[in-house]
Amino acid sequence: MKKQILADGIVYLICMAVAVLLNLLVSALLETIGMTFGLVEYYQRAWIRVASGFFVGCAILAALIYKECYKSLEFYPSVLIPSIALAGIVQMILAAILSFNPILAGGVRDLAGIMSFGKGFDSEAMIEKIKLPMCLAAFAIYIACEIGCALLFGYLGKKRRAKSRSELIPTVSEETEENPQA
């Protein structure tokens, strides 16, 4: 089981890294769209980056786990939670080494800034004033949301596959109705 957690953790780490890179594109596009609607303040754009980070990160991981659980008809939270947590911790360590750069940390820096300064988070210069514990707390929030989405979609994937399989297998009462001699 430990080998499975490690192997799954590596796969989830790769997915998280891809999600963060995709988030850079999505958040840049959303910021551009937001600026056309007058959302020009740094604080407002930070919220856009935070929201897109949550959405993209959770969506990619949830889609992968939904597909895994649907295909295998297995859902084991006892393996899933440690695997995602391991991947998240490794990503957090790498992000901390790189000063929570958006290339590896997504919107964590913005969430930490909003949590630290509220509406006072109004320029890029404020990023230097964010304390490490606040960045770690923001990253923990991201990981917790990813784990929650993964659990939900893993459960839904297994449930949907079980339902579709049960529709294919006739029940005992349906068999006796079709073949009254049995």
Phi, psi and chi 1 to 4 in degrees:
 res  aa     phi    psi   chi1   chi2   chi3   chi4
   1 MET       -  -35.6 -178.9  176.5  -72.2      -
   2 LYS   -64.5  -35.3  -70.5 -179.2 -177.6 -179.9
   3 LYS   -65.9  -37.8  -70.3 -179.4 -177.0  177.9
   4 GLN   -67.3  -39.6 -177.4  179.1   -2.5      -
   5 ILE   -63.7  -43.0  -69.9  172.3      -      -
   6 LEU   -66.1  -45.6 -177.7   61.7      -      -
   7 ALA   -63.5  -45.0      -      -      -      -
   8 ASP   -64.9  -37.9  -73.0   -9.9      -      -
   9 GLY   -60.7  -39.8      -      -      -      -
  10 ILE   -65.1  -43.5  -68.2  169.1      -      -
  11 VAL   -62.4  -43.8  170.9      -      -      -
  12 TYR   -67.6  -33.9  -60.7  146.9      -      -
  13 LEU   -63.6  -43.0  177.5   62.6      -      -
  14 ILE   -62.3  -43.3  -67.6  167.9      -      -
  15 CYS   -62.9  -40.0  -72.0      -      -      -
  16 MET   -65.0  -39.9  -71.1  174.0  175.4      -
  17 ALA   -65.5  -41.5      -      -      -      -
  18 VAL   -64.8  -40.3  168.6      -      -      -
  19 ALA   -62.7  -39.5      -      -      -      -
  20 VAL   -67.0  -40.9  169.1      -      -      -
  21 LEU   -65.8  -41.8  -67.1  175.0      -      -
  22 LEU   -64.7  -35.8  179.2   60.8      -      -
  23 ASN   -61.9  -34.0  178.6   48.3      -      -
  24 LEU   -57.9  -43.4  -71.4  174.1      -      -
  25 LEU   -68.5  -46.2  -64.3  171.7      -      -
  26 VAL   -64.0  -44.9  170.9      -      -      -
  27 SER   -67.6  -36.1   64.0      -      -      -
  28 ALA   -63.8  -41.0      -      -      -      -
  29 LEU   -65.6  -44.9  176.7   65.5      -      -
  30 LEU   -65.8  -37.1  -69.6  174.3      -      -
  31 GLU   -63.5  -41.7  -80.5 -175.0   69.8      -
  32 THR   -63.3  -43.2  -55.9      -      -      -
  33 ILE   -64.5  -43.3  -68.7  170.0      -      -
  34 GLY   -61.9  -37.2      -      -      -      -
  35 MET   -67.9  -30.2  -69.9  174.9   81.8      -
  36 THR   -69.8  -23.6   61.0      -      -      -
  37 PHE   -95.8    8.6  -70.4  112.1      -      -
  38 GLY    94.7    8.5      -      -      -      -
  39 LEU   -86.1   78.7  -60.2  176.0      -      -
  40 VAL  -102.4  -12.9  -66.4      -      -      -
  41 GLU   -71.6  146.0  -67.6 -177.9   23.1      -
  42 TYR   -61.1  -39.2 -170.9   81.6      -      -
  43 TYR   -59.4  -43.6  178.2   75.9      -      -
  44 GLN   -67.2  -41.7  -65.2  166.7  -26.4      -
  45 ARG   -67.2  -31.3  -70.4 -176.8  -67.6  144.9
  46 ALA   -63.8  -40.8      -      -      -      -
  47 TRP   -63.4  -37.2  -89.6  112.7      -      -
  48 ILE   -62.1  -44.8  -69.4  172.2      -      -
  49 ARG   -64.6  -38.8  -70.4 -171.1  -66.1  -88.7
  50 VAL   -65.1  -48.2  168.4      -      -      -
  51 ALA   -63.2  -43.7      -      -      -      -
  52 SER   -67.5  -33.6   70.0      -      -      -
  53 GLY   -63.2  -44.9      -      -      -      -
  54 PHE   -62.0  -47.8  -85.6  113.7      -      -
  55 PHE   -65.3  -51.4  179.3   75.4      -      -
  56 VAL   -65.7  -46.4  172.0      -      -      -
  57 GLY   -60.6  -47.0      -      -      -      -
  58 CYS   -68.9  -38.7  -70.7      -      -      -
  59 ALA   -64.9  -44.8      -      -      -      -
  60 ILE   -66.6  -46.5  -72.3  178.6      -      -
  61 LEU   -66.2  -41.6 -163.6   58.9      -      -
  62 ALA   -63.8  -40.5      -      -      -      -
  63 ALA   -63.6  -42.5      -      -      -      -
  64 LEU   -63.5  -45.8  171.9   73.8      -      -
  65 ILE   -72.0  -35.7  -68.3  171.8      -      -
  66 TYR   -58.4  -47.3  178.0   89.1      -      -
  67 LYS   -63.9  -42.6 -177.3 -179.1  176.4 -167.4
  68 GLU   -60.0  -48.9  -85.2 -178.1    8.0      -
  69 CYS   -70.0  -34.6  -68.3      -      -      -
  70 TYR   -65.9  -46.3 -179.4   85.2      -      -
  71 LYS   -67.3  -43.1 -175.2  177.6  176.6 -176.4
  72 SER   -89.6  -14.6   67.8      -      -      -
  73 LEU    58.2   33.1 -166.8   59.9      -      -
  74 GLU  -129.5  138.7  -65.4  176.7  -13.1      -
  75 PHE  -140.3  106.0  173.5   64.4      -      -
  76 TYR  -120.8   95.5  -62.0  114.5      -      -
  77 PRO   -59.2  -28.0  -23.0   31.8      -      -
  78 SER   -67.2  -18.8   60.8      -      -      -
  79 VAL  -101.1  -38.6  173.7      -      -      -
  80 LEU   -65.4  -47.6 -164.3   58.7      -      -
  81 ILE   -62.2  -50.5  -67.1  171.3      -      -
  82 PRO   -64.5  -33.5  -14.5   21.3      -      -
  83 SER   -64.5  -47.1  -61.6      -      -      -
  84 ILE   -69.0  -39.5  -63.7  171.3      -      -
  85 ALA   -62.8  -41.9      -      -      -      -
  86 LEU   -61.1  -47.0  176.3   66.5      -      -
  87 ALA   -61.6  -41.9      -      -      -      -
  88 GLY   -65.3  -39.2      -      -      -      -
  89 ILE   -67.3  -42.1  -69.5  168.2      -      -
  90 VAL   -63.0  -43.6  170.0      -      -      -
  91 GLN   -62.8  -38.9 -176.5 -175.5   13.4      -
  92 MET   -64.2  -42.3 -175.2 -173.9  -41.1      -
  93 ILE   -63.0  -46.4  -68.7  168.0      -      -
  94 LEU   -63.2  -40.0  -66.7  172.3      -      -
  95 ALA   -66.2  -38.8      -      -      -      -
  96 ALA   -64.8  -39.0      -      -      -      -
  97 ILE   -61.2  -36.8  -69.1  169.7      -      -
  98 LEU   -93.8   21.4  -64.3  173.3      -      -
  99 SER    57.9   37.6  -59.5      -      -      -
 100 PHE    54.6   42.8  -67.4   94.8      -      -
 101 ASN   -64.0  139.6 -169.7  -52.4      -      -
 102 PRO   -59.2  -18.5  -23.5   31.6      -      -
 103 ILE   -64.7  -30.8  -68.6  175.0      -      -
 104 LEU  -118.7  -15.7 -165.2   56.1      -      -
 105 ALA  -112.5   -6.9      -      -      -      -
 106 GLY    63.9 -132.9      -      -      -      -
 107 GLY   -89.2   13.8      -      -      -      -
 108 VAL   -59.9  -44.1  168.1      -      -      -
 109 ARG   -61.8  -39.6 -166.5  165.9   62.3  176.4
 110 ASP   -68.5  -41.5  -65.5  -55.1      -      -
 111 LEU   -62.9  -41.9  179.4   59.5      -      -
 112 ALA   -63.8  -38.5      -      -      -      -
 113 GLY   -65.5  -41.8      -      -      -      -
 114 ILE   -66.6  -41.0  -68.9  168.7      -      -
 115 MET   -66.5  -34.0  -72.1  169.9   33.6      -
 116 SER   -78.2  -46.0  -64.4      -      -      -
 117 PHE  -116.0   -8.7  -53.8  110.1      -      -
 118 GLY    61.4 -134.8      -      -      -      -
 119 LYS   -69.2  -11.2  -73.2 -163.8  176.1 -144.9
 120 GLY   -73.4   -7.7      -      -      -      -
 121 PHE   -81.1   81.9 -172.6   60.1      -      -
 122 ASP  -120.3    7.4   56.5    2.0      -      -
 123 SER  -159.4  164.3   70.8      -      -      -
 124 GLU   -66.3  -23.8 -133.4  173.5  -75.7      -
 125 ALA   -64.2  -24.4      -      -      -      -
 126 MET   -70.9  -19.4  -61.4  -65.9  -69.1      -
 127 ILE   -59.7  -37.9  -68.3  171.7      -      -
 128 GLU   -65.3  -22.8  -63.7  172.8    4.6      -
 129 LYS   -87.8   -6.2  -62.4  177.1 -177.6  176.0
 130 ILE   -73.7  131.7  -59.1  170.5      -      -
 131 LYS   -81.8  149.8  -54.3  -74.8 -174.4 -146.5
 132 LEU   -56.3  -44.9  179.0   63.0      -      -
 133 PRO   -58.9  -33.1  -24.9   33.4      -      -
 134 MET   -70.2  -37.7 -163.5   57.2   74.0      -
 135 CYS   -65.2  -41.0  -71.6      -      -      -
 136 LEU   -65.5  -39.3  -64.8  175.8      -      -
 137 ALA   -64.7  -41.8      -      -      -      -
 138 ALA   -63.5  -40.7      -      -      -      -
 139 PHE   -65.5  -38.8 -145.5  105.5      -      -
 140 ALA   -62.8  -36.5      -      -      -      -
 141 ILE   -64.0  -44.1  -68.5  169.4      -      -
 142 TYR   -59.5  -47.2  -93.9   93.5      -      -
 143 ILE   -63.0  -41.4  -66.8  170.9      -      -
 144 ALA   -62.2  -41.4      -      -      -      -
 145 CYS   -65.7  -39.9  -72.9      -      -      -
 146 GLU   -64.6  -41.5  -72.4  176.4  -16.7      -
 147 ILE   -64.2  -43.3  -70.4  172.8      -      -
 148 GLY   -60.5  -46.5      -      -      -      -
 149 CYS   -64.4  -40.4  -73.7      -      -      -
 150 ALA   -62.7  -43.3      -      -      -      -
 151 LEU   -64.0  -44.3  -70.2  173.2      -      -
 152 LEU   -61.5  -49.6  173.9   65.5      -      -
 153 PHE   -74.6  -28.4  -80.1   87.2      -      -
 154 GLY   -64.6  -44.3      -      -      -      -
 155 TYR   -62.5  -45.3  172.1   75.7      -      -
 156 LEU   -64.3  -36.9  -67.4  175.0      -      -
 157 GLY   -63.4  -46.5      -      -      -      -
 158 LYS   -65.1  -43.2  179.2 -174.7  174.2 -171.4
 159 LYS   -63.0  -42.1 -174.3  175.9  176.7 -179.3
 160 ARG   -65.9  -41.0  175.9  136.4 -170.7 -122.6
 161 ARG   -65.6  -41.0  177.1   71.1 -175.6  -95.2
 162 ALA   -63.2  -39.9      -      -      -      -
 163 LYS   -66.6  -43.2 -177.5  179.1  177.5 -173.7
 164 SER   -67.9  -33.7   66.5      -      -      -
 165 ARG   -71.2  -36.8  -73.1 -174.8   71.9  172.0
 166 SER   -68.4  -27.3   68.8      -      -      -
 167 GLU   -73.0  -24.4  -69.2  172.1   -3.3      -
 168 LEU   -80.7  -28.8  -65.5  174.3      -      -
 169 ILE   -97.0  118.6  -58.7  170.5      -      -
 170 PRO   -69.7  145.4   21.3  -27.0      -      -
 171 THR   -79.3  170.4   60.1      -      -      -
 172 VAL   -61.9  -40.7  174.7      -      -      -
 173 SER   -67.5  -33.9   61.9      -      -      -
 174 GLU   -69.9  -36.8  -70.5  174.9   -4.4      -
 175 GLU   -66.4  -39.4  -72.9  179.2    5.5      -
 176 THR   -72.3  -30.5   56.1      -      -      -
 177 GLU   -69.3  -36.7  -71.5  174.7    7.3      -
 178 GLU   -77.1  -33.8  -69.1  174.4    5.9      -
 179 ASN  -127.3   84.5 -171.3    4.1      -      -
 180 PRO   -65.6  -15.9   12.5  -15.9      -      -
 181 GLN   -79.8  -14.0  -64.7  174.6  -13.2      -
 182 ALA   -73.5      -      -      -      -      -
